[in-house]
């Protein structure tokens, strides 16, 4: 069907009105500034990092000890260059230097970006050791799982934790913006929202995973297992004298070693500590600390079924 030229003729005026909003709503406009990190390049780098962490499970097959060094070396070389540039952009933006691009400052931030990119890549051997423990925790914690290969291919919890552990290392290096870009991408893929600032120990397993939320200042010990829908969040945020949210405080709970938290449980508050070896049952709401070796559960519910007499579960 032919387009109507009268409607087509209105498009330049519409374009002008859209562009006018760029000045009016400048808080969601980034024009004339130093470039921000490039979203697609960050995601591509994350995929390359997963290729290194799990060789033979991702894009490249038929890898063996005779060719894997070349493959990984090629990826590392590419990642160095990409991360150097993207981290430099993030550091420039985080320092508030994004209004104008001073060539001298650009060189300074690129040197900083290279240093941080190399420091991050040096963490990969240790990250592989940590992720091997997470994969083992998933296999040990789910009787439906038939192999470690199944964990790596199929478990969204391992996918989310892998990206979190990468992003957390960048967070520890003081890289702004990029860690959140990575974990929010994983959030969209898995339904699991882990802030890169959270601290999570070894042998961590999220079973099923959809709807899990782990806040920025959450501290999680070793051998912890979470099920779907668990929220480790904050209570109402404190504000300053001007009504602004107070940042930089401990807002999320501490989960000690060997804790199990079942589906849809909510644990809130920076002062809340779930003691080691505790079990938190489904659908509970916790805002105060729980002693070690404690089981927390709702009382037995009473069901009412429409069209029948009250029904008490056996």
N, C-alpha and C positions, 0 to 999 in steps of 0.2 A: 504494500500500500504506500502510495506517495505521501511524503510529509507535507504538512500545511506550511507554506512559506510565511504566513502571518505569525504563526507561533514561533517558527525558527527565527524570525526577525526580532523577537523579544529577548532572545538569549543574551546579547551584549549588555542590555540594561540589567538583566538578572545577574550577570557576572559582576557588574559594577556594584550592585547592592551587596553581593556576597563579600567582595573585596573590602567594602566599607566596614563590614563587621570585624575585619582583621585588626583595624585600629581601635574600634570600640571595645572589642573583647580581647585585649592584648594578652591576658593571662593564659589563653589557650592558643597563642600564636607564637611561632618561633621563626621570625624572618629577620634577615640582616645580621644574624649573630654567628658566632663560631658554630660549626656543625655539631649536632648532637651525635651520640653513638647511633650507628645504623642498625635498626632492628633486625633486618634479614641477615646481616653479617654476623650479628651476635648469635642468632639461632643456628646459622650454618656452622659457626665455630663450636657451639655446644654439641652439635651432631658429630663434628670431627673429634671432639674430646671423648664422646661416647665410643667412637670407633677405636680410639686408643685404649680406653678402659676395658672394653669388651671385644678384643680382636677376634675376628671370625664369626661374630654374632650379628654384625650390622651390614653395611653395604658391600664390603669386600669379602668374598669367599675364597677358598683354596689358598688360604694363608698357611705358611709353615715356617719353621725356624730358618730356612734358607732365604726366604724373601720378606719376612716380617720386618726386619731391620730397615730395609729400604722403604717399605710402606709407612712405617711409623715415622721414620726420619723425614719423609716428604710431608706428612701431616704436621709434624712439629714445626718444620720450617715455615709452612703456610700459617699455622696458628700464631707463631711468634710475630709475624708481620701484621696479621689482622688484629691481634689483641693489642699490640703496641699502639696502633693507630686508634682503636676504639677506646682503650683505656685512657690514652692521652686526651681524647675528646671528653670523656667522662670526668677526668680530673680537672680539665679546664672549666667545664660547666659547674662542677661542684665547688670550685674556688671562686665562683662568681665572676669569672673573666670572660663571659660569653657575649658581652655587648659588642666588642670589637675584636678582630683578629690581629693582634700584634705579632709580626713575624718572630721577634725575639722570644716572646712568651710561647709561641707555638713550638719553637725548638726546645725550650725548657720542658714543656709538658710532654713532648715526644720522648725526650731522654727519660723522664719519669715514667712514662708509659712503657718504655722498653724494660726498665728495671723491674717494674711490677709484673709485666708479662712474663719475664724470665723467672722471677720468684714464684709466680703462680705455677708455671709449667714444671718447676722443680718439685712441686707437691704431688705430681701425678703418681710416682711409684708408691708413696704412702697411701694415697687415695685408693689405689687398686687393692691394697691390703685391707683397708677399711671396708670397701665394697664387697670383697670376698666374704667378710664376716656377715655383712648384711644379707647377702644372697644365702649364706648358710642358715642364718636365723629364719629366713622365709621358708626354706625347705624343712627345717626342724620344727617350725611352728605351724605347719599346715599338712595334716595327714592326707589331704587330697592331692598334694603335689607329688609327681612321679620322678622328677629329676631336677638337678640344678639348672640344666638347660631350659626347662620349662619356666623356672623362676625368672631367668634373664629375658626370655622372649615374651612372657605373658603377664607378669605381675606389675600392675600400675604402681604399687607401693615402692618397688625397687626402682622403677623409672623416676618417680618423684624424688626419692632419697638420693639417687645418683646425681640429679641436677642440683638438688639442695647442697650436697657435699662439695660440688664444684663451686657453686655460688658462694657458699660459706667461706671458702678460702679467699675468694676475691674480696668478700666483705671484711675479713680479718686484715687484708692488705690495705684497707681504707679506700677501695675503689667504689665510687658512688654509682648509682643508677643501674649499672650493668647486672649486678647480682639480682636485683628485683626483676629486671627484664627476663632473666633466665628462669627464675622460679615461677613467675606468673605465666610464662609459656608452658612450663610443666603443669601448672595448675589447670590451664585450659585443656591440656591433653589427658590428665588423669583425674581431675576433680579433687586433687589433694593440694592444699594451700600451706606451704611451709615457708615462713619468712627466713631469708638467708642469715639473719642475725641470731636465730635460735642456736642453742648449743645441744648437740645430740651425740650420745656416746655410741660405743660399738655394739654390734649385734642388734640392730634396731629393725623392727618389722612392723609394717602397716598392712594388715590383712584386709582385702577387698578395697578399702581406702576411700571410696567416694565420700566427699563431704568432710573429710578430716581437715582441721584448721590448727596450726601450730604457730603461736605468736612470736614476735621478735625477741622478747626477753625470756622465753621459755628455756628451761634447763632440763635436759632429759639424760638419765644415767644409762647404764649398760643393760643389755638383755631386756629391754622394754618392748612391749607388744601393744599396739593400738588396733582397734577395729574401726569399721566405717562409721562416719558421722561424729567422731570424737572431736570436741572442741577444747583446746588448751588456750584459753583466751584471757581477756582483761575484764575487770569490773569497770564501772563508770570512770571515765578519765578525769584526773584532777586538773583544775584550771588555775591560771595565775590571776593576778588582780585585774587584768584586762579582759579576762574571759577566754584567753587562749589556752589551748591544750598544753600541759606541761610534758615535755619530751625528755627522753634520756633516763627515765626511772624504770625500776623493775615492775612490770605490769602483769606478767604472765607467770604461771605456776612453775614449781620445781617438781619433777618426777624422778624419784630415786631408782636405784637398780632393781631389776626383776619385777617391775610393776606390770600388771595387765589391766587395760582399760577397755571395757566392752562397748558395744555399739551405742552411739548416740548419747554417751555420757558427756557432761559439760563440767569442766574444772576451770575455775576462774580465780584470778587475783595473784599479784606478785608475792604476797606473803603466804600463799597456800603451798604447802609441801605435802606431797603424797609419799609416805615413807616406804622404804624398801620392802619388797615382797608383798605389797598390798594388792588387792584385787578390787577393782571398781566395776560394779555391775552396770548393766545397760540402763540408759534413760535417767540416771541420777544427775542431780545438780549440786555441785560441791563448791563452796566458797570459803572453806576453812580447812586447816591441815588434817591429815589422816595419819594415824600412827602406823609404824611399820607392822607388817604381818596382820593387817586388818582387812576384812572383807566388808565392802559397803554395797548394800543392795536395797531396792525398794521392797516394801512389804508385799505380800501376796496380793495381786490385784483381784477385783471382783468384776466379772463380765456380766453385762446385761445384753441379752439377745432379743431383738424385736420379734414379736409374735410368739414368744415362748416365755415360760416362767423364768425367774432369775436362775442363772446357771453359775454354780460355784465349781471352779476347776478342781479336779481331784488332786 
